């Protein structure tokens, strides 16, 4: 059950999006290839294991037979020994004399060895000192090894004898006597270790003599260790029998492990290369093949120059290959498991895998023979991780840049905005955003994989839309501070400058000029990623691009709309409440508003994108019209028939038209302002004709609010309930088909 759940999770990871279904043929072929590789490895491994098992079983059988034969022979010898004692007269006396003689001979030998020990040790130290002057050849290494082996055996035998005597004082004396031996052994081991670490240079300099002598020493030590191991096993398994045979208590007393140290030295030597390769790899991951050239050069050197110089049973070429391959595997796995691994380094590792197996194949090793998968069969996972690394990098960059934007926008310090080549206000991070996206797109494209590029581009689409939403929210939050009654006006102009800069940014993203051959940021982004994706993805991407393009337009318009709303809230907070009241008839409120408009337009015309200037003018006109019509709800609003309110309406409209008439959008603005005529007709018509006027109004502006109509009628000085009743009755009778929203949808 757990396995099935694990498979389901893996499938969910691979098929996150509907378009991932298109990758099924690729995934299928990839898994088939991997399955074939694993099957091949299993087949080779199974064959080897069967051979090893069969060989082991044969060895066990042979060993068992040999043990039984030895046991039988030893029992015969024991029996003959017991019988012979009865056959020889005075055997106990003869045996005692013989034992005394043997002990005397051993004592003489031990005495002679101990007396000559220091001299022999000094001679070996002198030879080692000579080798210190010629470490590449070490001419005395065999002689030193032979002499040290004898001295170590002398020490081990002497210490074994003294331990049996149970004389602690003599044991300490002997330990002090043999103390210098360990220093010379360590000195010798350093020479051996250096030779082992420099095996490849020895091959490359054709120093065959040194290699052969080193191999002889290691092989002799290996044989000695096997004998010691066999004796230790025999002593452990046949304690009683072993104690009765002197030959089973002689020879070396410890396993010295030179063969294991030899293999460890090979590993350490290679690890040094990997250590220096790591630093170079992080500096320039594209040169991984060049950085790892030493790896294959070493194996070539072993294959061509060392195989014939080492014991065949060592299979030195395979030994080197196994050690090097394992180290390469571990090095790569550590790199890909590093959470700080950058996308270029991840890509270099992914591409390295195929090159590595190709080079190893040329050296005679198939992928199946190497057994341990160089990346643990994580190639698909790595591709996904590589894509996620880029996506994460994009998200982190976006977060950092928007954090900077938020801080700058909230603080709004002097000099926090830039001017582009046209003099328009701009924020400081927009260019960095698109530069970062282009760089990350190049990283994704370098992978040569469509699925990676498409996944990254999807994430970029999401990041761009998220950035639009964050900007809009931040604009709303910052402008809300000035929309509350009694809010202070400090910093309002800087906020308005920022609104203009943010709006300009949005236009810069989509400002394509075909005649000048100039593309906006978004079109350049599309041009860059189009060669990297499939036609099917491009069809979906076009829809996303249109949505993002619309988002830029909407955000830019939203900034201008907010800019305009702040003008009405702050600059006209005292003017608008006077409209349609007694002051309206005697003062020039509309003229004051238009003068303010002119000041704003003159101030911002040079720093606002030309296309946004048209939007600004239209937004001013729309907002003015909405606010103007909404003034019928003003406290004290009253239209008296004795006063020429129609002339005042006309004067307001003409005053506004004098300003708006300068701009290309005037025709559209003029059409919208025709609604004022319906208001005037509704205010000046006879009571009995009000319902008819309302009907015409409703048919022209289907979304006119009845509550607003009621407020307008209540502002008439001759208002009565019958007037409103007739309008409501007419509203229930009239059916108007809904259409596009008109300006009256904003008038509440």
C-alpha positions in Angstrom: 0.0 0.0 0.0 2.8 2.4 0.9 4.6 1.6 -2.4 1.4 2.4 -4.4 1.1 5.7 -2.5 4.7 6.5 -3.3 4.2 5.9 -7.0 1.1 8.1 -6.9 3.1 10.9 -5.3 5.8 10.6 -7.9 3.3 10.7 -10.8 1.7 13.7 -9.2 5.1 15.4 -9.2 5.8 14.6 -12.8 2.3 15.5 -14.1 1.5 18.7 -12.3 -0.1 20.5 -15.3 -2.4 19.3 -18.1 0.3 20.1 -20.6 2.6 17.7 -18.8 0.5 14.9 -20.5 2.3 15.7 -23.7 5.5 14.6 -22.0 4.2 11.0 -21.5 6.0 9.6 -24.6 9.3 11.1 -23.4 8.7 9.9 -19.8 7.8 6.5 -21.1 11.0 6.2 -23.3 13.1 7.6 -20.4 11.7 5.0 -18.0 12.1 2.2 -20.5 15.7 3.3 -21.0 16.3 3.4 -17.2 14.5 0.0 -16.8 16.8 -1.5 -19.5 19.8 -0.1 -17.7 18.6 -1.4 -14.3 17.8 -4.8 -15.8 21.2 -4.9 -17.4 22.9 -4.0 -14.1 20.8 -6.6 -12.3 21.6 -9.2 -14.9 25.4 -8.5 -14.6 25.1 -8.3 -10.8 23.1 -11.5 -10.6 25.6 -13.3 -12.8 28.5 -12.1 -10.7 26.7 -13.0 -7.4 25.9 -16.5 -8.7 29.6 -16.9 -9.7 30.7 -15.6 -6.4 28.2 -17.8 -4.5 29.2 -20.9 -6.5 32.9 -20.2 -6.0 32.2 -19.6 -2.3 30.3 -22.9 -2.0 33.1 -24.7 -3.8 35.7 -23.1 -1.5 33.6 -24.0 1.6 33.4 -27.5 0.4 37.1 -27.7 -0.3 37.9 -26.0 2.9 35.7 -28.4 4.9 37.4 -31.4 3.3 40.8 -29.9 4.0 40.0 -29.2 7.6 38.7 -32.8 8.0 41.9 -34.1 6.4 44.1 -31.9 8.7 42.0 -33.0 11.7 42.5 -36.7 10.8 46.2 -36.2 10.2 46.6 -34.3 13.5 44.8 -37.1 15.3 47.0 -39.7 13.7 50.1 -37.6 14.7 48.8 -37.3 18.2 48.1 -41.0 18.4 51.6 -41.9 17.0 53.2 -39.5 19.4 51.4 -41.1 22.3 52.3 -44.6 21.1 55.9 -43.6 20.4 56.4 -42.5 24.0 55.7 -46.1 25.1 58.0 -47.6 22.4 61.2 -45.7 23.4 63.0 -46.5 26.6 63.6 -43.5 28.9 61.5 -41.3 26.6 60.5 -38.9 29.3 64.2 -38.2 30.0 65.0 -37.9 26.3 62.0 -35.6 25.8 63.1 -33.4 28.8 66.7 -33.1 27.5 65.4 -32.3 24.0 63.1 -29.6 25.4 65.9 -28.2 27.4 68.0 -28.1 24.3 65.3 -26.4 22.3 64.7 -23.8 25.0 68.5 -23.2 25.2 68.7 -22.7 21.5 65.7 -20.3 21.5 67.2 -18.3 24.4 70.5 -18.0 22.5 68.6 -16.9 19.4 66.5 -14.4 21.3 69.6 -13.1 23.1 71.5 -12.7 19.9 68.5 -10.9 18.2 68.1 -8.6 21.2 71.8 -7.8 21.3 71.9 -7.0 17.5 68.5 -5.3 17.5 69.8 -1.7 17.9 72.5 -2.1 15.4 70.2 -3.5 12.8 67.7 -0.8 13.5 70.3 1.9 13.1 71.3 0.4 9.8 67.6 0.4 8.6 67.3 4.0 9.8 70.4 5.0 7.7 68.9 3.3 4.6 65.6 5.2 5.1 67.6 8.4 5.5 69.2 7.7 2.1 65.8 7.1 0.6 64.7 10.4 1.9 67.0 12.0 -0.6 65.5 10.1 -3.5 61.8 9.5 -2.7 60.9 8.9 -6.3 63.1 5.8 -6.5 63.7 4.7 -2.9 66.4 2.2 -3.8 66.6 0.7 -0.3 62.8 0.1 0.2 62.9 -3.7 -0.3 65.9 -4.1 2.0 64.3 -1.9 4.7 61.1 -3.8 4.4 62.8 -7.2 4.8 64.8 -5.9 7.8 61.8 -4.3 9.5 59.8 -7.5 9.1 62.5 -9.5 10.9 62.8 -6.9 13.7 59.0 -6.7 14.1 58.9 -10.6 14.3 61.7 -10.5 16.9 59.8 -8.0 19.0 56.5 -9.8 18.7 58.1 -13.2 19.7 60.0 -11.6 22.6 57.0 -9.8 23.9 55.0 -13.1 23.5 57.6 -15.0 25.5 57.8 -12.4 28.3 54.0 -12.2 28.6 53.9 -16.0 29.1 56.5 -15.6 31.9 54.2 -13.1 33.7 57.1 -10.9 34.7 55.9 -7.3 34.5 59.3 -5.7 35.2 60.9 -7.6 32.4 58.0 -6.7 30.0 58.5 -3.0 30.7 62.3 -3.4 30.1 61.6 -5.0 26.7 59.1 -2.4 25.7 61.6 0.3 26.4 64.2 -1.6 24.4 61.9 -1.9 21.4 60.5 1.6 21.6 62.6 3.0 18.8 61.3 0.4 16.4 57.9 2.0 16.1 59.4 5.3 15.1 61.3 3.6 12.3 58.2 1.6 11.2 56.3 4.9 11.0 59.1 6.4 9.0 59.0 3.4 6.6 55.2 3.6 6.4 55.5 7.3 5.4 57.7 6.2 2.5 55.2 3.5 1.5 52.3 5.9 1.8 54.0 8.6 -0.3 54.8 6.0 -3.0 51.2 4.8 -3.0 49.9 8.4 -3.2 52.2 9.0 -6.2 51.5 5.8 -8.1 50.0 7.6 -11.1 53.0 10.0 -11.4 55.3 7.0 -11.1 53.5 5.4 -14.1 53.5 8.6 -16.1 57.3 8.9 -15.5 57.7 5.2 -16.4 59.3 4.4 -13.0 58.4 0.7 -13.3 61.1 -0.5 -10.8 59.6 1.5 -8.0 56.0 0.3 -8.8 57.1 -3.3 -8.9 59.1 -3.1 -5.6 56.1 -1.4 -4.0 53.8 -4.1 -5.3 56.1 -6.8 -3.9 56.0 -5.3 -0.5 52.2 -4.9 -0.4 51.8 -8.5 -1.7 54.1 -9.9 0.9 52.3 -8.1 3.6 49.0 -9.3 2.2 50.2 -12.9 2.3 51.5 -12.4 5.9 48.1 -10.9 7.0 46.3 -13.9 5.5 48.5 -16.3 7.4 48.0 -14.4 10.6 44.2 -14.3 10.0 44.2 -18.0 9.3 46.2 -18.8 12.5 43.9 -16.5 14.6 40.9 -18.3 13.2 42.4 -21.7 13.9 43.4 -20.6 17.4 39.9 -19.3 18.0 38.1 -22.4 16.6 40.5 -25.1 17.8 42.0 -23.8 21.0 42.9 -27.1 22.5 44.5 -28.5 19.4 46.3 -25.3 18.6 47.9 -25.1 22.1 49.6 -28.4 21.5 51.3 -27.4 18.3 54.1 -24.9 18.5 54.0 -24.1 14.8 50.5 -22.6 15.3 51.8 -20.1 17.7 54.7 -18.6 15.6 54.8 -16.0 12.8 53.5 -12.4 13.0 51.2 -11.7 15.8 49.3 -8.8 14.3 47.5 -7.9 11.0 49.3 -4.9 9.6 46.8 -4.0 6.8 49.2 -2.7 4.2 46.9 -3.8 1.4 44.0 -1.8 2.9 46.3 1.2 3.4 47.4 0.8 -0.2 43.7 1.0 -1.4 43.0 3.9 1.0 46.0 5.8 -0.4 44.6 5.4 -4.0 41.3 6.9 -2.7 43.0 9.7 -0.8 45.0 10.7 -3.9 41.9 10.9 -6.0 40.0 12.8 -3.3 42.7 15.5 -3.4 42.0 15.9 -7.1 38.2 16.1 -6.4 38.9 18.8 -3.8 40.7 21.0 -6.2 38.1 20.2 -8.9 35.3 21.4 -6.6 36.6 25.0 -6.4 37.2 25.2 -10.2 33.7 23.7 -10.8 32.0 26.5 -8.8 34.0 29.1 -10.6 33.1 27.8 -14.1 30.7 24.9 -14.3 30.8 24.9 -18.1 34.4 23.5 -18.0 33.5 20.4 -16.0 34.8 18.1 -18.7 38.1 19.9 -18.7 38.2 20.0 -14.9 37.7 16.2 -14.8 40.3 15.3 -17.5 42.6 14.1 -14.8 40.1 11.4 -13.8 40.2 9.6 -17.2 44.0 10.3 -17.6 44.6 8.4 -14.4 42.5 5.4 -15.5 44.3 5.4 -18.9 47.7 5.4 -17.0 46.6 2.5 -14.9 45.3 0.5 -17.8 48.4 1.0 -20.0 51.2 1.3 -17.5 50.2 -0.4 -14.2 48.3 -3.6 -15.1 51.3 -5.6 -16.0 53.3 -4.5 -13.0 50.8 -5.5 -10.3 49.7 -9.0 -9.2 46.9 -10.2 -11.6 44.8 -11.3 -8.7 44.5 -7.7 -7.6 42.7 -6.8 -10.9 44.3 -3.3 -10.4 42.5 -1.7 -13.3 39.1 -2.7 -12.0 40.1 -1.8 -8.5 41.1 1.7 -9.6 37.9 2.0 -11.7 35.7 1.0 -8.8 37.3 3.4 -6.4 37.3 6.3 -8.9 33.7 5.6 -10.0 32.5 5.5 -6.4 34.3 8.8 -5.6 32.8 10.4 -8.8 29.3 9.2 -7.7 29.8 10.6 -4.2 31.1 13.9 -5.4 28.2 14.5 -7.8 25.6 13.4 -5.3 27.0 15.8 -2.7 26.8 18.6 -5.3 23.2 17.9 -6.3 22.1 17.6 -2.7 23.6 21.0 -1.9 20.7 23.4 -1.3 22.8 26.3 -2.5 23.6 24.7 -5.9 23.0 27.3 -8.6 21.1 26.4 -11.9 24.2 26.5 -14.1 26.0 24.0 -11.9 22.9 21.7 -11.8 22.8 21.9 -15.6 26.5 21.1 -16.0 26.0 17.9 -13.8 23.0 16.8 -15.8 24.9 17.1 -19.1 28.0 15.5 -17.6 26.3 12.2 -17.0 26.1 11.2 -20.7 29.6 12.5 -21.3 30.9 10.5 -18.4 29.4 7.2 -19.5 30.7 7.8 -23.0 34.2 8.3 -21.8 34.1 5.3 -19.5 32.8 3.2 -22.4 35.9 4.2 -24.4 38.0 2.9 -21.5 36.2 -0.5 -21.7 33.6 -0.1 -19.0 29.9 -0.3 -19.9 27.3 1.4 -17.8 26.1 -2.0 -16.5 29.6 -3.0 -15.5 30.0 0.1 -13.4 26.9 -1.0 -11.5 26.5 2.1 -9.2 24.5 4.6 -11.2 26.5 7.8 -11.3 23.5 9.9 -10.2 21.4 7.2 -8.6 19.0 7.3 -11.5 17.8 10.8 -10.4 18.1 12.4 -13.9 14.4 13.2 -14.2 14.3 14.5 -10.7 17.4 16.6 -11.4 15.8 18.1 -14.5 12.7 19.0 -12.3 15.0 20.3 -9.6 16.9 22.3 -12.2 13.7 23.9 -13.4 12.7 24.5 -9.8 16.0 26.2 -9.0 15.4 28.7 -11.8 11.8 29.2 -10.7 12.9 29.7 -7.1 15.5 32.1 -8.2 12.9 34.1 -10.2 10.6 34.2 -7.2 13.4 35.3 -4.8 14.5 38.0 -7.2 10.9 39.2 -7.6 10.5 39.3 -3.8 13.7 41.2 -3.2 12.9 43.8 -5.9 9.4 44.3 -4.7 10.6 44.6 -1.1 12.8 47.4 -2.4 9.9 48.9 -4.3 7.6 48.7 -1.2 10.2 50.4 1.0 10.8 53.1 -1.5 7.1 53.7 -2.1 6.2 53.7 1.5 9.0 56.0 2.5 8.8 58.1 -0.7 12.1 59.8 -0.1 13.5 62.5 -2.4 15.3 61.1 -5.4 13.5 57.7 -5.2 12.2 58.0 -8.7 14.1 58.1 -12.1 13.4 59.9 -15.4 13.7 57.9 -18.6 15.2 59.3 -21.9 11.9 61.1 -22.6 11.8 62.7 -19.1 8.9 60.5 -17.9 8.9 59.5 -14.2 9.9 55.9 -13.7 10.6 53.6 -10.8 14.2 52.3 -10.4 13.6 48.6 -10.5 11.5 48.0 -13.6 14.6 47.5 -15.9 16.1 45.2 -13.3 13.0 43.0 -13.3 13.1 42.4 -17.0 16.9 42.0 -17.1 16.6 39.3 -14.4 13.8 37.5 -16.3 16.0 37.5 -19.5 19.0 36.2 -17.6 16.9 33.4 -16.0 15.4 32.6 -19.4 18.9 32.2 -20.8 19.7 29.8 -18.0 16.5 27.8 -18.8 17.3 27.8 -22.5 20.8 26.6 -21.9 19.3 23.3 -20.7 18.2 22.5 -24.2 15.0 21.0 -22.8 11.6 22.4 -23.8 9.9 21.2 -20.6 12.4 23.1 -18.5 11.9 26.3 -20.5 8.1 26.0 -20.5 8.0 25.4 -16.8 10.2 28.4 -16.1 8.2 30.7 -18.4 4.9 29.6 -16.7 6.4 30.7 -13.4 7.5 34.0 -14.9 3.9 34.6 -16.1 2.7 34.0 -12.6 5.4 36.2 -11.1 4.4 39.1 -13.5 0.7 38.8 -12.7 1.5 38.6 -9.0 3.6 41.7 -9.3 0.7 43.6 -10.9 -1.6 42.6 -8.1 0.9 43.6 -5.4 1.4 47.0 -7.0 -2.4 47.6 -7.2 -2.8 46.6 -3.5 0.0 48.8 -2.4 -1.4 51.8 -4.5 -4.8 51.3 -2.8 -3.3 51.0 0.7 -1.1 54.2 0.3 -3.9 56.3 -1.3 -6.4 55.2 1.3 -4.6 57.3 3.9 -5.6 60.5 2.1 -9.2 59.4 1.5 -10.3 59.5 5.1 -12.1 62.7 6.3 -9.7 65.2 7.8 -6.6 63.4 6.5 -3.4 65.5 6.4 -2.1 66.4 2.9 1.6 66.1 3.7 3.3 63.9 1.1 0.4 64.0 -1.3 2.3 65.4 -4.3 5.1 62.8 -3.8 2.4 60.1 -3.8 1.0 61.5 -7.0 4.5 61.5 -8.6 4.7 57.8 -7.6 1.4 57.1 -9.2 2.5 58.7 -12.4 5.8 56.7 -12.3 4.0 53.4 -11.7 1.6 54.1 -14.5 4.5 55.0 -16.9 6.2 51.7 -15.9 3.1 49.7 -17.1 3.1 51.5 -20.5 6.9 50.9 -20.9 6.2 47.2 -20.6 3.8 47.2 -23.6 4.9 50.2 -25.6 5.6 48.8 -29.0 6.6 51.2 -31.8 6.6 49.3 -35.1 7.7 52.4 -37.1 10.7 53.0 -34.9 11.4 49.3 -34.6 11.1 49.6 -30.8 9.6 46.9 -28.7 8.2 47.1 -25.1 9.6 44.8 -22.4 6.8 42.3 -22.8 7.3 41.9 -26.6 11.0 41.5 -26.2 10.4 38.9 -23.5 8.1 37.0 -26.0 10.7 37.3 -28.7 13.3 35.8 -26.4 11.3 32.8 -25.2 9.4 31.9 -28.4 12.3 29.8 -29.9 12.5 27.8 -26.7 9.0 26.4 -26.5 6.7 24.1 -28.5 4.0 25.4 -30.8 1.3 24.1 -28.5 2.7 25.9 -25.5 3.1 29.1 -27.6 -0.7 29.0 -28.3 -1.3 29.0 -24.6 1.4 31.5 -23.9 -0.2 34.0 -26.3 -3.4 33.9 -24.1 -1.3 34.5 -21.0 0.6 37.3 -22.7 -2.7 39.0 -23.6 -3.9 38.7 -20.0 -0.6 40.2 -18.8 -0.7 42.9 -21.3 -4.3 43.8 -20.2 -3.1 43.7 -16.6 -0.4 46.3 -17.4 -3.1 48.5 -19.0 -5.5 48.0 -16.1 -2.8 48.8 -13.5 -1.7 51.9 -15.4 -5.3 53.1 -15.7 -5.9 52.3 -12.0 -3.0 54.5 -11.0 -4.4 57.4 -13.1 -7.9 56.8 -11.7 -6.4 56.9 -8.2 -4.5 60.0 -9.1 -7.8 61.7 -10.3 -9.8 60.5 -7.3 -7.2 62.1 -4.9 -7.6 65.4 -6.8 -11.3 65.4 -6.2 -11.0 64.2 -2.6 -8.3 66.6 -1.5 -8.5 69.6 -3.9 -12.3 69.8 -4.3 -13.5 68.8 -0.9 -14.8 72.3 -0.2 -16.0 73.1 -3.8 -18.2 70.2 -4.7 -20.5 70.5 -1.7 -21.5 74.0 -2.9 -22.8 72.8 -6.3 -26.6 73.2 -6.8 -26.8 75.1 -3.5 -27.4 78.9 -3.2 -23.7 79.6 -3.6 -23.6 77.8 -6.9 -25.7 80.5 -8.5 -23.3 83.3 -7.5 -19.9 81.7 -7.5 -17.7 80.1 -10.2 -17.1 76.6 -8.8 -16.6 74.9 -12.2 -14.1 77.5 -13.2 -12.0 76.8 -10.0 -12.1 73.1 -10.8 -11.0 73.6 -14.4 -8.2 75.9 -13.3 -7.0 73.2 -11.0 -7.1 70.7 -13.9 -5.0 73.0 -16.0 -2.4 73.3 -13.3 -2.1 69.5 -12.8 -1.9 68.9 -16.5 0.7 71.5 -17.0 2.7 70.1 -14.1 2.6 66.5 -15.2 2.4 66.8 -19.0 6.2 66.5 -19.3 6.7 63.5 -17.0 3.6 61.5 -18.0 3.5 59.2 -21.0 1.6 60.7 -23.8 -0.9 57.8 -24.0 -1.5 58.2 -20.3 -2.1 61.9 -20.7 -5.1 61.1 -22.8 -6.4 58.7 -20.2 -5.8 61.3 -17.5 -7.9 63.9 -19.4 -10.7 61.3 -20.0 -10.6 60.2 -16.3 -10.8 63.9 -15.2 -13.8 64.4 -17.5 -15.6 61.2 -16.3 -14.9 61.8 -12.6 -16.0 65.5 -12.9 -19.2 64.5 -14.6 -20.0 61.7 -12.1 -19.3 64.1 -9.2 -21.2 66.9 -10.8 -24.3 64.7 -11.3 -24.0 63.3 -7.8 -24.1 66.9 -6.4 -27.9 66.7 -6.6 -27.6 64.9 -3.3 -25.8 67.9 -1.7 -27.3 69.3 1.4 -29.2 72.5 0.4 -29.3 71.6 -3.3 -32.3 73.3 -4.8 -33.4 74.2 -8.3 -35.8 77.2 -8.2 -37.8 78.1 -11.2 -37.4 81.7 -10.5 -33.7 81.5 -10.9 -31.9 80.7 -14.2 -30.4 77.4 -13.2 -30.5 76.2 -16.8 -28.1 79.1 -17.7 -25.8 78.0 -14.9 -25.8 74.4 -16.1 -24.9 75.8 -19.6 -22.1 77.9 -18.2 -20.6 75.0 -16.3 -20.7 72.7 -19.3 -19.1 75.3 -21.6 -16.5 76.1 -19.0 -15.5 72.4 -18.9 -15.6 72.1 -22.7 -13.2 75.0 -23.0 -10.6 72.8 -21.2 -11.5 69.4 -22.6 -11.9 70.7 -26.1 -8.1 70.9 -26.4 -7.6 67.2 -26.4 -8.3 64.4 -28.9 -10.8 62.6 -26.6 -13.1 65.7 -26.6 -15.7 64.0 -29.0 -16.1 61.1 -26.6 -16.2 63.4 -23.6 -18.8 65.6 -25.2 -21.1 62.6 -25.9 -20.9 61.5 -22.3 -21.7 65.0 -21.1 -24.9 65.0 -23.0 -26.4 63.3 -19.9 -26.5 66.8 -18.3 -29.1 67.8 -20.8 -31.4 65.0 -19.6 -30.9 66.2 -16.0 -31.8 69.8 -17.0 -34.9 68.6 -18.9 -36.0 66.6 -15.9 -35.6 69.6 -13.7 -37.2 72.2 -15.9 -40.1 70.2 -17.4 -43.6 70.4 -16.2 -44.7 68.0 -13.5 -46.9 66.1 -15.9 -44.0 65.7 -18.4 -41.4 64.4 -15.9 -42.4 60.8 -16.4 -42.0 61.2 -20.2 -38.6 62.8 -19.8 -37.6 60.0 -17.4 -38.6 57.4 -20.0 -36.4 59.0 -22.7 -33.6 59.2 -20.1 -34.0 55.5 -19.3 -34.0 54.4 -22.9 -30.8 56.4 -23.5 -29.1 55.4 -20.2 -30.4 52.0 -19.2 -28.4 51.9 -16.0 -29.6 55.3 -14.5 -30.4 54.7 -10.9 -33.9 55.4 -9.7 -32.6 56.6 -6.3 -30.5 59.3 -8.1 -33.6 60.4 -10.1 -35.5 60.7 -6.9 -32.8 62.9 -5.4 -32.8 65.1 -8.5 -36.6 65.5 -8.4 -36.5 66.3 -4.7 -34.2 69.1 -5.4 -36.9 70.8 -7.5 -38.6 73.6 -5.6 -42.0 72.3 -6.8 -41.4 68.7 -5.9 -44.4 66.6 -4.7 -45.0 62.9 -4.2 -47.2 62.6 -7.3 -44.1 63.5 -9.4 -42.1 60.7 -7.9 -45.0 58.3 -8.1 -45.5 58.9 -11.9 -41.7 58.3 -12.4 -41.8 55.0 -10.5 -44.9 53.9 -12.4 -43.2 54.7 -15.7 -40.1 52.8 -14.5 -42.2 49.7 -13.9 -43.7 49.9 -17.4 -40.6 50.6 -19.4 -38.5 47.7 -20.5 -35.0 48.6 -21.6 -32.6 46.1 -22.9 -29.3 46.0 -21.0 -26.3 47.1 -22.9 -22.7 48.3 -22.2 -22.4 50.4 -19.0 -22.9 54.1 -19.4 -21.6 56.9 -17.3 -24.8 56.7 -15.2 -23.7 53.4 -13.8 -21.1 55.3 -11.7 -23.7 57.8 -10.4 -25.2 56.4 -7.3 
